[in-house]
Amino acid sequence: MILCCGEALIDFLPTPDGAGYHPVPGGSIFNIAVGLGRLGAPVGYFGKLSTDFFGDRLQRTLSENGVDTSLTLRAPGPTSLAFVDLDAGGAREPRYLFYAESAVDRSLTTDDLPPQLPASVQLLHFGSISLLLEPGASSLEALMRREAGQRLISLDPNVRPSLIQDRDGYRTRFEGWTQVVDILRLSRADLDWLYPDRSSDDIFQEWFRRGVSLAILTEGAAGAIGCTAQGVTASASSTKVDVVDTIGAGDSFLAACLFFLAREGALTSKDALRCMPEGSVERCLTFASRAAALTCSRPGSDPPYLPEVEAGPED
């Protein structure tokens, strides 16, 4: 099982006429859990949801998409909200305005952490705003560090600069996470924000020295690059579609990557990841690019199902 640990919130997306907003379940960790469930991977969600009607909707959506919620916590209080701003064509990155003060999902404490995880959990995935907002951020980091070495760890920082007041401080925390992470995915925007004056090759080698086994850089329309700690490098072109918006595309990409790696048996150990051949890395990136493209072809974060990805987007 892949256990997704972190935020679940409600995205408010612009209505088609631009006159208002409509609420849909979202949050990077939530989206990845749903994406994995739709692909058919054994997946669970660990986080704290409100007992309000938004929390009910989030829990129901997880269950309806095959996500195990036995480790999901419920508590009274508000659900985090995110308002999304898109330009007329959705061509640029969406902007987010978060309302998470006193929200339940960020209130996770170390006392909420499960004393022991099921033996079926192969990998824990972390990232996004759940590693920014306290006390939940420190609690999830404690879980990450506790389980590192016993299970594989995946991280997608999904950097949200509007929520980061201290860039150097965040970079220091991020570099600490890379010491316990096995799979690391960043977008080009993430990398440029973190390290504006360094090359991706230089950064990748630094991550590998710290212990990362597989690093993936996504570059939007320019495709994706994957590198292993054993020196294998592969790339995949982006899949061409008519873009409606890019909300959740990175989440669908990573969900598809994790699904592919699990199906290939690469999540059995660190060595299995490090020793992936070039062809396997390339096929993983191609599969994930198809999933991301399908998500871009429809509004909001709407991850594809396995038959859709295997068929590929329509010409």
Backbone as a ProteinNet text record, in pm:
[ID]
protein_1_A
[PRIMARY]
MILCCGEALIDFLPTPDGAGYHPVPGGSIFNIAVGLGRLGAPVGYFGKLSTDFFGDRLQRTLSENGVDTSLTLRAPGPTSLAFVDLDAGGAREPRYLFYAESAVDRSLTTDDLPPQLPASVQLLHFGSISLLLEPGASSLEALMRREAGQRLISLDPNVRPSLIQDRDGYRTRFEGWTQVVDILRLSRADLDWLYPDRSSDDIFQEWFRRGVSLAILTEGAAGAIGCTAQGVTASASSTKVDVVDTIGAGDSFLAACLFFLAREGALTSKDALRCMPEGSVERCLTFASRAAALTCSRPGSDPPYLPEVEAGPED
[TERTIARY]
83.2	0	86.5	40.7	101.5	15.4	76.1	2.3	33.3	-67.9	-54.3	-83.9	12.2	4.6	5.4	-104.4	-105.7	-242.2	-246.8	-366.8	-475.4	-596.4	-714.8	-796	-833.7	-901.7	-1005.9	-1069.2	-1168.1	-1114.2	-1099.7	-1062.7	-1189.2	-1184.7	-1293.2	-1245.7	-1302.4	-1262	-1355	-1302.6	-1390.3	-1496.2	-1617	-1721.8	-1691.7	-1745.6	-1715.6	-1743.6	-1845.7	-1877.3	-1795.6	-1711.5	-1627.3	-1700	-1827.2	-1907.5	-1896.5	-1838.1	-1830.5	-1736.3	-1752.6	-1666.2	-1752.4	-1701.5	-1770.4	-1670	-1711.5	-1619.9	-1600.3	-1473.5	-1442.4	-1335.5	-1337	-1232.9	-1095.2	-995.1	-860.9	-754.3	-640.4	-520.5	-427.1	-299.1	-204.9	-203.7	-194.5	-187.6	-318	-429.3	-560.8	-569.4	-527.2	-534.2	-452	-334.4	-247.9	-312.2	-374.7	-444.4	-556.9	-637.2	-746.7	-691.3	-583.8	-523.2	-475.8	-413.5	-367.4	-485.9	-591.9	-709.8	-773.9	-780.8	-842.5	-759	-627.7	-542.1	-545.5	-600.8	-613.1	-504.9	-424.7	-319.8	-378.8	-328	-365	-313.1	-402.8	-364.9	-447.8	-385.3	-455.3	-426.8	-508.5	-490.8	-478.2	-369.7	-354.1	-354.6	-448.1	-460.4	-580.9	-607.6	-720.2	-821.9	-944.9	-1054.3	-1153.4	-1216.4	-1319.2	-1444.5	-1522.3	-1653.5	-1761.1	-1721	-1821	-1858.1	-1950.3	-1996.4	-1890	-1791.4	-1680	-1595.8	-1571.8	-1498.3	-1570.6	-1704.8	-1783.2	-1762	-1758.9	-1742.4	-1603.4	-1501.6	-1366.4	-1356	-1410.8	-1406.2	-1480.7	-1596.2	-1676.4	-1602.5	-1537.2	-1464.4	-1348.7	-1277.8	-1170.1	-1225.4	-1330.1	-1386.5	-1438.5	-1504.8	-1560.8	-1453.4	-1331.1	-1221.2	-1124.4	-1169.6	-1091.6	-978.5	-982.8	-876.8	-914.6	-825.3	-845.8	-840.6	-946	-951	-946.1	-896.3	-892.4	-798.5	-701.5	-609.4	-647.2	-758.1	-802.7	-870.6	-831.8	-886.6	-994.1	-1090.2	-1195	-1198.1	-1222	-1227.6	-1311.6	-1376.7	-1454	-1363.1	-1413.5	-1337.9	-1350.2	-1296.2	-1311.3	-1220.4	-1263.2	-1182.8	-1102.4	-977.4	-897.3	-962.6	-956.2	-1012.8	-903.2	-912.8	-818.2	-895.4	-882.4	-944.2	-840.9	-883.8	-793.3	-820.4	-711.8	-721.8	-659.5	-735.2	-686.8	-697	-605.5	-620.9	-723.7	-751.6	-861.2	-846	-722.5	-703.2	-647.7	-619.6	-560.8	-418.7	-351.5	-221.7	-110.3	-122.9	-17.1	-53.3	43.2	21.4	-91.7	-182.2	-286.2	-226.9	-293.8	-254.7	-355.8	-305.4	-390	-391.1	-507.2	-522.9	-580.3	-499.7	-536.7	-600.1	-701.4	-763.6	-757.9	-656.1	-631.8	-611.8	-639.5	-622.7	-716	-658.6	-733.5	-802.4	-762.2	-824.2	-782.9	-871.7	-850.1	-729.8	-713.3	-607.4	-468.6	-450.1	-318.7	-298.4	-401	-392.9	-336.6	-291.8	-235.7	-117.8	-116.8	-6.4	61.9	175.6	245.7	162.4	72.9	-15.8	-113.7	-136.8	-229	-164	-31.7	36.8	5.5	-20.2	-45.8	77.8	63.3	179.5	255.9	182	243.7	162.6	231.9	163.8	145.6	42.5	23.8	146	174.8	289.6	275.4	153	129	176.7	207.8	250.3	394.7	412.8	545.6	609.6	526.6	578	485.7	543.7	468.8	499.8	394.2	413.7	379.2	464.9	448	467.1	427.2	457	357.9	377.1	287.3	268.5	149.3	129	122	100.3	94.2	230	338.9	471.2	511.3	414.4	439.6	366.2	244.3	155.9	161.5	197	211.9	78.6	66.2	166.8	174.2	86.6	83.4	214.2	284	407.4	511.8	534.2	634	591	460.8	409.4	430.6	401.9	423	571.3	653.3	798	846.4	790	826.4	790.4	674.1	633.6	728.4	762.3	854.7	986.4	1041.8	1171.2	1159.8	1049.2	1030.1	1027.1	961.1	941.5	1053.6	1137.4	1247.3	1340.2	1378.5	1461.6	1381.2	1255.7	1166.9	1078.5	1042.4	960.7	1016.1	983.1	1027.1	948.6	1013.9	954	956.3	841.1	828.6	795.7	849.2	826	806.3	701.1	678.4	650.8	751	730.5	619.7	594.2	483.7	484	594.3	622.7	514.6	467.7	370.9	437	506	579.8	494.9	365.2	280	266.3	296.8	286	421.1	528.8	663.7	719.3	741.1	792.7	944.8	1009.1	1154.4	1207.3	1251.2	1297.4	1417.6	1515.1	1634	1597	1505.4	1462.4	1392	1307.4	1238.3	1338.6	1435.6	1535.3	1613.1	1643.9	1715.1	1630.8	1501.7	1412.9	1403.7	1388.7	1379.9	1504.4	1621.4	1744.7	1754.5	1694.1	1686.5	1598.1	1487.5	1398.2	1468.6	1552.1	1616.2	1711	1745.6	1831.7	1755.6	1622.8	1544	1449.8	1450.3	1357.3	1420.8	1340.1	1386.2	1345.4	1223.4	1173.1	1141.2	1199.5	1180.8	1135.8	1020.7	971.4	955	1007.3	988.4	950.7	880	857.2	972.6	983.8	1086.2	1065.2	938.3	910.9	959.1	939.6	988.9	1140.6	1208.6	1354.7	1411.1	1353.1	1402.1	1379.4	1270.5	1245.2	1342.5	1369.4	1459.6	1605.7	1646.3	1787.8	1798.2	1773.2	1770.2	1904.1	2015.5	2147.7	2224.9	2154.3	2224.5	2159.6	2240.5	2189	2118.1	2026.3	1954.6	2049.1	2148	2242.8	2318.2	2360.6	2434.3	2346.4	2221.4	2128.7	2097.3	2074.5	2044.9	2157.7	2282	2394.6	2403.7	2370.3	2369.2	2263.1	2144.5	2038.8	2081.2	2145.3	2188.5	2292.1	2381.4	2479.3	2411.3	2295.9	2223	2143.9	2117.5	2047.3	1925.9	1887.7	1774.9	1808.5	1711.3	1733	1685	1572.6	1513.6	1466.7	1513.2	1474.1	1407.6	1297	1219.8	1194.6	1222.1	1196.5	1095	982	880.8	890.5	877.8	898	781	660.5	542.2	545.6	526.5	523.6	656.2	764.3	896.3	920.1	825.3	838.6	892.8	958	1006.4	1138.4	1219.3	1348.8	1351.3	1402.3	1417.8	1560.1	1617.5	1754.6	1759.2	1841.4	1860.4	1997.1	2011.6	2138	2250.4	2217	2318.1	2361.4	2310.5	2357.8	2273.1	2160	2070.4	1990.4	1980.6	1899.3	1808.2	1681.1	1584.3	1492.4	1426.9	1335.3	1213.4	1109.3	986.8	929.4	878.8	813.3	676	626.4	490.9	392.1	276.5	170.6	84.8	64.5	-4.4	-155.8	-215.9	-360.9	-402.9	-531.5	-586.6	-604.8	-526.8	-524.4	-645.2	-720.7	-828.9	-773.5	-703.2	-624	-521.6	-428.7	-322.5	-340.1	-456.9	-481.3	-469.8	-385	-371	-287.5	-229.8	-152	-29.8	40.8	157.6	120.6	5.8	-40.1	-73.1	-140.1	-170.7	-43	55.3	183.4	247.7	255.2	322.9	243.9	111.8	30.5	58.3	65.9	92.1	233.3	330.4	466.7	468.4	406.5	407.6	334.9	223.4	151.8	241.6	306.6	392.8	505.9	569.4	680.9	635.4	516.7	463.1	436.6	377.7	345.7	472.2	581.8	708	789.9	742.8	817.6	932.1	933.8	1044.2	1027.8	914.5	894.8	926.2	994.8	1028.4	1149.1	1236.5	1356	1421.4	1514.8	1592.9	1674.7	1731.9	1814.8	1733.3	1607.5	1522.9	1501	1488.5	1473.7	1604	1713.4	1842.2	1887.6	1848.2	1897	1797.8	1698.2	1604.4	1678.3	1651.7	1714.7	1653.2	1725.4	1680.6	1542.8	1518.2	1389.7	1273.8	1292.6	1185.6	1157.9	1264.7	1246.6	1173	1211.4	1146.6	998.3	967.7	826.8	746.1	808.6	741.4	705.3	800.2	777.2	672	675.7	578.3	437.4	424	295.2	242.5	330.5	289.7	254.3	325	295	156.6	117.5	-17.3	-122.3	-98.6	-193.9	-206.6	-93.1	-95.6	-168.5	-144.4	-209.2	-359.8	-406.1	-550.4	-611.2	-539.6	-589.1	-596.7	-497.7	-498.6	-611.5	-662.4	-763.6	-904.1	-918.7	-1050	-1036.5	-1143.4	-1131.2	-1105.6	-1021.6	-994.9	-908.9	-888.6	-811.2	-904.7	-895.4	-982.9	-894	-825.4	-727.2	-790.4	-713.9	-769.2	-771.4	-850.6	-856	-756.5	-719.5	-616	-645	-765.3	-788.2	-766.9	-795.1	-773.2	-624.5	-543.1	-398.7	-338.5	-381.2	-326.4	-364	-483.1	-525.1	-456.3	-424.2	-365.1	-470	-438.6	-534.3	-569.5	-691.1	-733.5	-660.1	-632.4	-566.5	-660.5
-120.9	0	125.8	226.4	359.3	444.6	504.5	586.7	733.3	809.9	953.4	1030.5	1111.7	1176.2	1328	1393.3	1538.5	1596.9	1705.9	1788.9	1736.5	1765.5	1752.1	1877.7	1945.6	2073.9	2090.2	2203.7	2235.1	2347.1	2317	2418.3	2488.2	2619.4	2695.8	2740.8	2678.9	2705.8	2807.4	2890.2	2985	2911.4	2962.3	2905.5	2939.2	2862.7	2887	3029.2	3092.9	3229.3	3334.6	3288.7	3381	3463.3	3433	3514.4	3469.8	3354.4	3304.9	3187.2	3111.2	2996.7	2877.3	2756.9	2637.3	2547.4	2481.3	2403.4	2261.8	2216.4	2078.3	2026.5	1897.4	1840.7	1857.4	1883.7	1904.3	1898.2	1955.7	1944.2	1843.9	1875.1	1791.3	1647.1	1627.1	1491.3	1417.2	1484.5	1426.7	1387.4	1477.6	1449.7	1327.2	1313	1199.4	1069.9	1073.5	955.1	914.4	1011.6	983.4	932.3	995	951.8	807.8	770.2	632.5	536.5	577.4	493.2	468.6	572.1	557.7	469.3	465.3	379.1	234.7	212.6	76.8	36.2	130.7	97.7	84	-7.2	-9.1	120	202.3	333.7	368.8	437.7	486.3	632.9	695.5	837.6	854.7	922	959.6	1111.1	1162.3	1305.3	1327.6	1453.1	1487.3	1568	1519.4	1587	1643.1	1753.3	1813.2	1725.2	1742.3	1677.6	1763.6	1877	1958.9	1893.9	1955.6	1891.3	1888.3	1980.5	1970.7	1846.8	1823.7	1704.4	1576.8	1578	1462.2	1437.1	1545.1	1529.9	1475.7	1524	1475.5	1326.3	1287.3	1145.7	1059.2	1104.9	1028.6	1014	1121.5	1116.3	1017.4	1015.8	918.3	776.7	748.3	613.2	572.8	666.2	636.2	605.5	651	627.8	520	436.5	320.5	348.7	462.6	497.8	448.1	374.1	323.4	440.9	459.3	571.1	522.2	401.6	348	426.6	496.5	579.7	727.1	761	899.6	942.7	1059.3	1112.1	1215.7	1228.7	1331.4	1413.7	1544.8	1633.6	1755.5	1816.6	1938.1	2055.7	2146.1	2264	2287	2399	2432.1	2349.6	2333.3	2271.7	2380.8	2350	2445.3	2471.7	2598.6	2639.1	2702.3	2681.9	2743.7	2799.8	2928.4	2990.8	2994.6	2952.3	2935.8	3044.4	3108.3	3212.4	3160.7	3165	3123.4	3240.4	3243.7	3345	3294.6	3373.7	3342.7	3207.6	3171	3044.1	2934.2	2963.8	2863.5	2827.8	2914.6	2878.8	2886.3	2974.3	2987.2	2909.6	2903.8	2832.3	2898.8	2818.3	2878.4	2940	3041.8	3103.1	3063.3	3047.6	3000	3100.1	3116.4	3197.2	3104.7	3078.8	2978.9	3042	2974.1	3010.1	2886.6	2882.3	2762.2	2792.5	2915.4	2949.5	2864.1	2794.7	2708.2	2590.7	2560.2	2449.2	2315.2	2218.7	2088.3	2016.6	2020.3	1939.7	1983.7	2111.4	2158	2140.1	2094.2	2082.6	1948.2	1865.8	1735.1	1750.1	1670.3	1672.3	1536.4	1529.2	1400.9	1298.2	1343.3	1249	1182.2	1245.1	1189.6	1084.2	1074.6	981.2	837.4	749.8	610.2	548.5	477.9	419.9	323.5	256	159.8	155.3	149.2	140.9	-4.9	-32.9	-169.8	-217.4	-345.4	-402.7	-388.9	-372.2	-361.6	-229.7	-129.1	1.5	-7.9	8.5	6.4	143.9	244.8	379.5	481.8	586.8	700.8	820.7	891.8	1011.5	1136.2	1238.5	1365.8	1481.6	1602.4	1721.2	1833	1935.7	2048.8	2129	2191.4	2285.1	2216.4	2084.8	2014.8	2011.3	2036.5	2046.3	2190.9	2282.1	2423.8	2474.8	2427.9	2486.5	2406.9	2476.7	2411.6	2404.8	2307.9	2209	2086.2	2078.7	1960.4	1933.7	2041	2022.9	1946.4	1987	1919.2	1777.4	1756.9	1623.7	1527.9	1574	1489.2	1464.7	1566.4	1546.2	1441	1440.7	1339.6	1199.9	1186.9	1057.9	1016.6	1111.6	1084.6	1029.2	1095.6	1054.5	922.2	901.4	776.4	655.2	670.3	557.3	541	643.1	634.9	520	442.4	325.6	199.2	215.5	100.5	85.4	199.7	204.5	312.8	305	408.8	537.3	649.4	781.7	856.2	914.9	997	1140.2	1236.4	1377.8	1457.8	1538.1	1639.1	1769.5	1859.5	1979.9	2070.7	2069.7	2148.6	2288.5	2357.9	2481.8	2587.3	2645.1	2755.1	2879.4	2962	3076	3171.3	3182.5	3275.2	3237	3111.7	3065.5	3058.7	3091.7	3079.6	3219.1	3250.8	3382.7	3386.4	3271.8	3264.7	3162.8	3211	3119.4	3037.4	3102	3029	2924.2	2960.4	2865.2	2745.3	2770.5	2660.8	2573.2	2636.7	2559.3	2468.3	2517.1	2434.6	2314.5	2336.8	2225.4	2125.6	2177.3	2090.9	2003.5	2062.3	1986.4	1880.2	1907.3	1804.9	1688.9	1719.8	1612.2	1523.5	1581.8	1501.8	1397.8	1407.6	1307.5	1179.3	1183.1	1064.2	1023.1	1097.7	1073.1	981.6	890.8	798.9	844.9	896.3	946.1	1094.2	1175.4	1320.1	1372.8	1441.2	1503.8	1652.8	1732.8	1877.4	1923.6	2034.7	2101.4	2197	2240.9	2340.8	2467.8	2506	2625.7	2607.2	2487.5	2459.1	2473.3	2410	2408.9	2548.9	2626.6	2762.4	2851.4	2827.6	2907.7	2870.3	2741.7	2696	2729.7	2708.2	2722.4	2799.5	2928.8	3006.3	3014.8	2989	3008.4	2878.4	2763.8	2636	2550.8	2467.7	2381.3	2260.8	2205.3	2087.4	1969.2	1953.2	1842.5	1851.1	1969.7	1991.3	1957	2001.9	1976.6	1827.5	1761.4	1618.1	1540.8	1571.3	1499.2	1523.1	1643.2	1671	1587	1575.9	1493.4	1347.6	1297.7	1157.7	1134.4	1231.1	1215.9	1208.4	1274	1270.7	1141.8	1068.2	942	923.6	1024.6	1010.1	902.7	816.8	708.7	744.5	816.4	853.3	997.6	1080.7	1221.7	1249.6	1321.8	1352.1	1502.1	1558.6	1700.2	1711.7	1775.1	1797.4	1941.8	1958.2	2089	2130.3	2089.7	2130.1	2081	2172.1	2136.3	2081.5	2105.2	2055.4	1911.5	1850.2	1709.8	1688.6	1574.1	1537.2	1462	1473.7	1406	1324.8	1202.1	1119.3	1068.9	1071	1025.2	935.3	830.3	743	769	723.3	741.3	661.1	562.1	483.6	545.6	664.9	736.3	723.1	654.2	643.2	772.5	821.6	939.4	907.3	943.2	921.7	1042.2	1057.1	1169.5	1124.3	1205.8	1180.6	1314.2	1317.8	1439	1451.9	1572.7	1592	1540.4	1497.1	1450.5	1570.1	1589.7	1708.2	1696.1	1795.2	1802.1	1948.6	1971.3	2105.3	2131	2224.4	2248.2	2331.3	2277.4	2352.9	2430.9	2361.5	2424.6	2321.9	2364.8	2274.7	2234.9	2259.5	2226	2074.8	2034	1893.5	1812.6	1875.2	1799.6	1734.7	1809.2	1753.3	1640.5	1653.4	1547.8	1421.1	1435.7	1319.6	1255.5	1339.9	1288.7	1200.9	1252.3	1175.7	1051.3	1060.9	942.8	833.8	872.6	775.1	717.8	801.1	751.7	645.1	675.5	582	452.9	465.9	346.3	260.9	324	251.1	182.6	253.9	196.6	77.3	88.7	-22.5	-142.8	-118.4	-226.8	-294.5	-217.3	-271.5	-339.5	-333.4	-392.5	-307.1	-179	-90.7	-31.2	-55.8	-3.2	-106.6	-212.9	-316.3	-279.1	-191.6	-153.5	-31.5	28.9	139.5	93.2	-25.9	-75.5	-94.2	-138.9	-156.7	-24.5	83.8	216.7	262.9	248.3	297.5	225.9	99.9	17.2	6.5	92.4	88.8	114.2	31.9	56.3	176.5	227.9	348	329.6	212.3	188.9	195.8	145.7	149.9	292.7	371.1	510.8	587	561.7	630.7	593.5	465.3	422.6	481.8	492.3	554.2	699	773	914.4	931	843.3	851.6	823.2	720.8	686.7	803.4	861.8	972.5	1096.5	1119.9	1235.3	1223.6	1102.2	1081.4	1115.8	1071	1098.8	1248.5	1318.2	1462.9	1533.8	1489.1	1552	1535.1	1416.9	1394.5	1487.2	1508.2	1599.4	1742.1	1781.6	1916.4	1936.1	1827	1838.1	1858.1	1857.6	1878.8	1970.3	2036.6	2139.3	2080.5	2151.8	2112.2	1988.3	1941.4	1819.4	1700.1	1634.3	1520.6	1409	1335	1235.5	1127.4	1074	973.4	833.8	746.7	605.9	529.5	409.3	333.3	311.8	270	250.7	377.9	493.5	620.1	644.2	618.2	641.4	542.8	417.5	317.5	347.1	404.2	440.5	568.2	658.6	786.3	886.8	1016.1	1117.8	1100.8	1138.8	1132	1236.6	1201.4	1296.8	1410.2
0	0	0	-69.2	-65.1	26.6	127.6	223.3	197.7	161.1	134	261.4	305.1	436.1	420.6	457	447	425.8	350	345.1	253.4	293.6	208.5	232	127.5	142.6	32.6	32.7	-70.5	-158.5	-287.9	-386.2	-436.3	-441.3	-503.1	-640.8	-744.6	-882.4	-946.9	-1035.1	-1105.6	-1186.6	-1184.5	-1268.9	-1414.6	-1508.5	-1650.4	-1696.6	-1637.5	-1679.3	-1604.5	-1510.4	-1435.5	-1332.3	-1307.9	-1216.4	-1071.4	-1047.5	-910.2	-900.3	-792.4	-765.8	-726.8	-756	-709	-636.6	-527.4	-444.4	-497.2	-496	-532.7	-436.9	-405.3	-318.5	-382.7	-299.8	-353.1	-245.4	-277.9	-195.5	-260.1	-267.2	-339.7	-289.8	-158.7	-104.1	-131.6	-112.3	-142.3	-289.4	-378.4	-521.7	-559.3	-500	-530.5	-481.8	-364.1	-313.7	-408.6	-451.4	-543.9	-677.4	-726.2	-851.5	-845.2	-734.7	-717.4	-711.6	-640.3	-630.4	-765.7	-848.4	-980.6	-1073.4	-1049.6	-1129.6	-1081.3	-962.8	-910.9	-813.5	-765.8	-670	-529.8	-449.3	-307.7	-242.9	-190.5	-139.5	-18.3	76.3	194.2	215.9	298.8	330.3	480.7	523.4	663.3	673.4	748.7	772.1	860.2	887.4	975	895	892.2	822.9	923.3	884.9	969.4	971.5	1076.3	1082.5	1017.1	953.7	884.3	750.8	676.6	553.6	445.3	451.4	358.6	390.6	519.9	559.8	519.4	533.3	488.9	340	262.3	117.9	84.9	155.5	132.2	165.2	280.3	318.9	217.3	173.8	78.2	-55.4	-98.8	-225.8	-218.6	-107.3	-89.9	-101.1	-26.7	-25.5	-162.8	-230.8	-362.6	-466.1	-439.8	-534.2	-486.3	-394.8	-354.8	-258.5	-188.9	-94.5	44.5	107.8	242.7	341.5	419.4	514.9	659.5	680.8	817.6	908.1	850.8	929.9	927.4	864	854.3	983.5	1033.4	1158.3	1127.8	1216.9	1204.8	1333.8	1320	1436.6	1401.8	1501	1474.6	1442.4	1359.5	1320.6	1171.9	1123.2	980.5	890.1	766.2	660.5	590	554.4	477.2	341.6	298.4	169.9	84.1	-46	-139.2	-257.7	-280.8	-398.2	-511	-629.4	-742.9	-846.3	-892.1	-994.1	-1122.9	-1232.4	-1363.8	-1460.5	-1557.8	-1661.8	-1763.3	-1864.2	-1955.9	-2023.9	-2061	-2130.2	-2043.7	-1917.9	-1831.5	-1871.9	-1946.9	-2001.4	-1898.2	-1801.5	-1702.7	-1577	-1485.1	-1360.1	-1281.6	-1224.9	-1141	-1015.6	-965	-838.3	-731.7	-607.5	-498.6	-384.1	-324.7	-204.8	-97.6	6.6	106.4	229.6	281.8	409.3	498.6	585.8	665.3	812.8	854.7	995.9	1080.8	1179.8	1273.6	1204.1	1081	1008.7	1069	1056.1	1118.2	1059	926.2	864.5	909.2	941.5	985.5	1135.6	1207.3	1353.5	1398.8	1305.8	1338.4	1434.3	1541.5	1637.1	1639.6	1707.6	1717.5	1792.5	1878.3	1947.7	1851.4	1736	1637	1548.1	1552.1	1464	1504.2	1407.8	1442.3	1506.2	1619	1685.5	1595.9	1507.5	1416.9	1288.6	1177.1	1048.3	1007.7	929.4	880.5	802.3	811.5	740.9	590.5	542	397.8	338.4	422.5	372	321.3	190	129.7	125	103.7	79.8	142	198.5	249.4	161.4	121.4	40.7	121.1	109.2	179.4	81.9	127.3	48.8	64	-18.8	-35	94.5	107.9	218	352.9	355	483.1	551.8	477.3	538.4	565.6	554.3	579.8	703.6	724.7	825.2	955	1063.1	1192.8	1267.2	1361.2	1404.5	1315.5	1213.6	1129.8	1057.9	1014.6	938.8	1018.5	1141.2	1224.5	1259.5	1275.7	1308.3	1191.8	1070.1	953.4	929	954.3	941	1040.9	1161.9	1261	1211.4	1146.2	1090.6	978	893.2	783.5	837.1	936.3	990.7	1066.4	1135.3	1210.1	1117.1	1001	911.1	808	790.2	693.6	732.4	633	658.7	679	722.9	736.1	612.9	555	434.2	343.1	216.6	124.9	150.3	120.3	138.8	6.1	-28.1	-148.2	-106.6	-180.8	-149.7	-276.8	-278.4	-382	-308.3	-299.2	-217.4	-268.2	-401.1	-456.1	-394	-411.8	-338.4	-361.1	-252.2	-256.7	-195.5	-276.1	-222.7	-139.3	-169.4	-95.3	52.1	84.2	222.2	293	221.6	277.8	303.4	428.2	465.7	466.9	489.3	502.7	401.9	285.2	180	226.9	290.2	336	440.4	529.5	630.9	569.4	469.9	402.7	327.6	260.6	187.2	281.7	400.5	498.9	540.1	562.8	598	483	362	245.4	233.1	251.7	240.6	350.2	464.8	568.8	527.6	459.6	413.3	311.5	225.8	121.7	179.5	305.8	369.6	402.2	400.6	434.6	321.8	211.3	101	-3.4	-57.8	-162.4	-301.7	-316.1	-444.4	-428.9	-515.5	-506.5	-641.5	-641.1	-763.5	-740.9	-832.8	-831.6	-971.1	-977	-1104.3	-1130.4	-1254.5	-1287.2	-1206.2	-1183.3	-1103.2	-960.3	-904.3	-768.7	-763.3	-858.4	-857.4	-874.5	-966	-988.8	-868	-794.2	-674.3	-562.4	-548.8	-443.1	-473.6	-598	-636	-767.2	-765.1	-890	-961.2	-890.9	-950	-968.5	-961.7	-975.6	-1083.8	-1147.5	-1253.6	-1193.4	-1270.7	-1223	-1204.2	-1291.6	-1278.2	-1146.1	-1110.9	-986.3	-866.2	-869.3	-758.9	-748.2	-861.9	-859.2	-791.4	-826.1	-767.7	-616.9	-574.7	-430.6	-360.8	-421.9	-362.7	-353.5	-457.3	-456.1	-346.2	-324.4	-216.1	-80	-68.2	59.1	77.2	-31.1	-18.7	-106.4	-184.5	-277	-380.1	-411	-507.2	-647.2	-656.8	-785.2	-777.8	-870.4	-875.7	-1009.8	-1004.4	-1125.3	-1131.8	-1247.6	-1272	-1384.8	-1356.9	-1459.4	-1508.9	-1641.5	-1702.1	-1790.7	-1751.4	-1825.4	-1968.9	-2062.4	-2204.1	-2253.7	-2179.3	-2220	-2178.8	-2106.9	-2071.7	-1932.2	-1910	-1777.1	-1789.8	-1684.2	-1676	-1547.5	-1555.6	-1437.4	-1427.9	-1308.4	-1286.7	-1163.8	-1171.8	-1056.6	-993.8	-870.1	-799.6	-862.8	-947.4	-1016.9	-1149.6	-1179.4	-1297.2	-1421.4	-1412	-1527.5	-1542.4	-1665.2	-1695.3	-1812.6	-1798.8	-1905.9	-1913.2	-2025.9	-2042.6	-2120.7	-2112.9	-2189.4	-2231.9	-2352.7	-2401.4	-2336.9	-2331.1	-2281.3	-2385.3	-2337.5	-2426.5	-2466.6	-2595.1	-2644.3	-2627.4	-2566.3	-2550.9	-2558.2	-2574.8	-2561.1	-2412.8	-2358.9	-2214.5	-2171.8	-2076.8	-2013.4	-1895.3	-1806.5	-1702.1	-1653.8	-1568.9	-1522.5	-1376.5	-1318.9	-1179.7	-1159.9	-1066.6	-1033.5	-1131	-1233.5	-1332.1	-1268.1	-1185.6	-1118.1	-1023.4	-959.2	-868.3	-946.6	-1059.7	-1143.3	-1196.5	-1230.8	-1278.7	-1172.6	-1049.8	-945.9	-907.8	-901.5	-872.3	-974.8	-1102.2	-1207.5	-1195.8	-1159.5	-1136.8	-1027.8	-914.3	-802.3	-838.9	-911.2	-956.4	-1046.2	-1142.1	-1234.7	-1159.2	-1067.1	-991.1	-907.9	-848.4	-770.9	-861.1	-976.9	-1069.8	-1121.3	-1136.8	-1185.8	-1076.5	-951	-841	-792.3	-828.6	-790.9	-651.7	-586.3	-450.9	-344.2	-382.1	-284.3	-199.2	-250.8	-174.9	-237.9	-163.4	-217.8	-338.1	-328.5	-438.4	-565.8	-551.1	-669	-740.8	-664.8	-724.6	-788.7	-714.8	-763.8	-890.5	-902.6	-1013	-1128.7	-1132.5	-1245.1	-1376.4	-1478.3	-1608.5	-1678	-1774.7	-1845.5	-1907.6	-1965.7	-2030.3	-1933.9	-1813.4	-1713.6	-1668.4	-1648.8	-1609.1	-1719.4	-1844.5	-1956.7	-1965.9	-1950.8	-1957.9	-1843.5	-1726.3	-1611.5	-1641.4	-1694.9	-1726	-1835.2	-1934.4	-2043.8	-1992.4	-1911.2	-1852.3	-1768.7	-1686	-1599.8	-1680.6	-1790.4	-1875.8	-1938	-1974.1	-2026.9	-1921.3	-1797.7	-1690.1	-1666.2	-1665.8	-1644.2	-1757.7	-1880.7	-1995.7	-1990.1	-1952.3	-1941.1	-1836.3	-1727.4	-1624.1	-1676.6	-1756.4	-1814.4	-1914.8	-1969.4	-2074.4	-2020	-1886.6	-1825.9	-1705.3	-1666.8	-1562.4	-1424.4	-1347.6	-1209.7	-1201.5	-1078.3	-1057.8	-1072.8	-1186.9	-1219.6	-1272.4	-1183.3	-1227.4	-1313.4	-1408.5	-1499.4	-1437.1	-1498.3	-1463	-1549.9	-1506.5	-1575.1	-1724	-1764.5	-1908.5	-1989.8	-1931.6	-2002.6	-2026.9	-1923.3	-1937.8	-2035.6	-2027.5	-2118.3	-2263	-2283.9	-2419.4	-2466.9	-2372	-2407.3	-2449.5	-2444.1	-2488.3	-2633.9	-2669.2	-2809.2	-2891.4	-3015.6	-3105	-3141.2
[MASK]
+++++++++++++++++++++++++++++++++++++++++++++++++++++++++++++++++++++++++++++++++++++++++++++++++++++++++++++++++++++++++++++++++++++++++++++++++++++++++++++++++++++++++++++++++++++++++++++++++++++++++++++++++++++++++++++++++++++++++++++++++++++++++++++++++++++++++++++++++++++++++++++++++++++++++++++++++++++++++++

